[in-house]
Amino acid sequence: MSGHRAAVLGSPIAHSLSPVLHRAAYAALGLTDWSYDRFEVDEPGLPGFFERLDESWAGLSLTMPLKRAVIPLLDGISDTAASVEAVNTVVLTEDGRRVGDNTDIPGMIAALRERGVEKVEAAAVLGAGATASSALAALSRICTGEVTAYVRSRARADEMRQWGERLGVGVRTADWVDAAEAFRAPLVVATTPAGTTDALAASVPDAPGTLFDVLYDPWPTALAAQWSQRGGGVVGGLDLLVHQAVLQVEQMTGRTPAPLSAMRRAGEQALGAR
């Protein structure tokens, strides 16, 4: 088949680096008949977009607010996606099926493993949104002890404990005002929006463990910069973005391994130009 199409959908979507990463992969793999675009699509517009898909489409990447809204439109989802009720990858098969997966979770694990973090005795999560549930899913596979989630409300605390029970990881919740205590953990995962953790940067201790900050723009965050200066290991949002995109490329194209180095280089260049 010629003219394979893929794209990232979401709202807002103009900031997405996914086209840069996927196009770099296609170039490195010699897939000259593949294209990857971005489309501004909100929840009400998603069913109509799906209705217009034809046999030229190979896959879709999904960002907020579509990761849960897409599930009823699919023929099936992976166990990984089902575990957090979130799909960020849709593969359109040759027999016409639309299958959902979540590459954020294995992407987090791969990004940590690349920096030498394979198992930890305890961890802390800053925040309680959709990314935090994916972080808990990843931690359920690498954390042998308790995860402490620092949140702003009782409702969020209840949600995180429920996710922990569902994912098989022990979750203790603590109030956001005590978030600096998270830095005693060997692994801290920051899942909050830009600027949220800036005030915590001054509280980073000497020789901290590893920080996984899921943001990539702006980068480094104040927290990540201070963490690195204090001698800790830092995994950034671009690391996550590249590793989850690698898995998407492999699923959509059927070509393995995807060119990790070329994709990361393209992402770094794009961020440097902003």
Summary of the structure (lengths in Angstrom):
residues: 274
radius of gyration: 18.6
end to end distance: 35.9
largest distance: 56.0
contacts: 923
relative contact order: 0.15
helix: 43%
strand: 21%
